[in-house]
Amino acid sequence: MAHALEKDSSAITQALARRGFKILFLNSSKGLLLPAIGDERAVDDYYQYLKKYSFRLFLRDVIRFKDGARLSDLVRYCSAATARRYLKLLVQWSLIEQTGRQTYRIMQQGIRSFGDIFEWLVAQVLIREFHCPAVWGIRMKDIGAGGDYDVLSIVEGALLYVEAKSSPPKHVDQREIAAFFDRIEALRPQCSIFLEDTHLRMKDKIAELFKEELCRRASNSRAPLPAVERLTGDTYHISDSIFIINSKPDIVATLGLCISHFLRSRGIRLCSSAIK
């Protein structure tokens, strides 16, 4: 069922106000493909399926063929049987309609990409799995760095910013990493996560882009160069507070690893050993 924390964003808005920022809008439903408002059972079921990587890949293709998708267009990442099951669910949730024998299209107008859905999903994971208030699709005034933030949350009093990337790593370039750092500099959260919705390795490209951007910034500063360190698997961190992750094995696990490491790194240490 919908969580009360979804409605209570006061801790986040107050944290932003204390930093001197004015919110223009947040939690916008524009461009967001969701079951009907009020149908909490459908929203809950939709959320559970969105946590599955295969369903997210499938839904991306549905959106890509928003004016009309055939079953054969939707089997790149799943079997025909699975595609039929997913289509049946989307029809049941009134998100798509059948227009032919094996042709479907999105019923809602203005759905252009999966990005807004992914931001909503990440916020829901923080709310439902970690019991943290969260908002998505935030636009602020006079903050610099564009003023757009994908997901913000409060984790045990600390402001968390998540950059939620739904596009594959090949579409991420140096400018996006630089913009991510610019947003951190403008907002100054205690923790930040760069989340790429992929099961591909982060080491091959994304982690290297972060290293290059840190080197570029360090060349213009006297501050020491922070390291991009591997935490485990495809999870990397910078100074225990900036995390670079993918969605493998799943979003809940990877976000949980970051949150756990961040909190434990700031707890009491009785020796100098690193947090594991």
C-alpha angles and dihedrals in degrees: 000000000000111000124233089231089069089064097039107071094147095112090057097043090048092051090052092046091053087055089053098251126139118213115224095184143333140178091033116182091203109118091006116129105211137145116262116300108257095031093105095168091057092046091050092050091046090052092052091052093046088061087066112089092212091055092050091052089048093049091050089059092047088055092045089057093038094145092056133334126194122211089249089059092058105053100081093106104019141035123269089251092054091046090053091050092050092047091051090054093048090051090047090053090049092240096121136019131213111245099174143004092293102359127107138177138188113263097206119079123228099035102140105156145001092248098094091047091052092051089051090049094052091049090049092051090054091048100042103032102032101027093233123139110246140177132193138204095030123182119187133187126238095359099117125221088081095296094247121127124178101208133359127185143165115236113186091327095316122116111236124197120193122192103205112202115190096174120089120264092256088069094053115093139175093274092062092051090049090050090050091055090045090055091050091050091050097045101032097206119180092235135021134184129198103204120190113191097224140103090216120109117275094204095070097063120343098054090047091052089054091051091050092049092049090051091050092051093043090055088064094046140056091223116111117263110257116222129238101228130189112241098182137318108339094342118110132179140195115213092336091286109072115059132193113199146156127212097258123151087005141315095254092055096046095045089046091053091053095046092047094049093046094051096042092048088060096046128095115295120198092188137024097253118127122256111261 
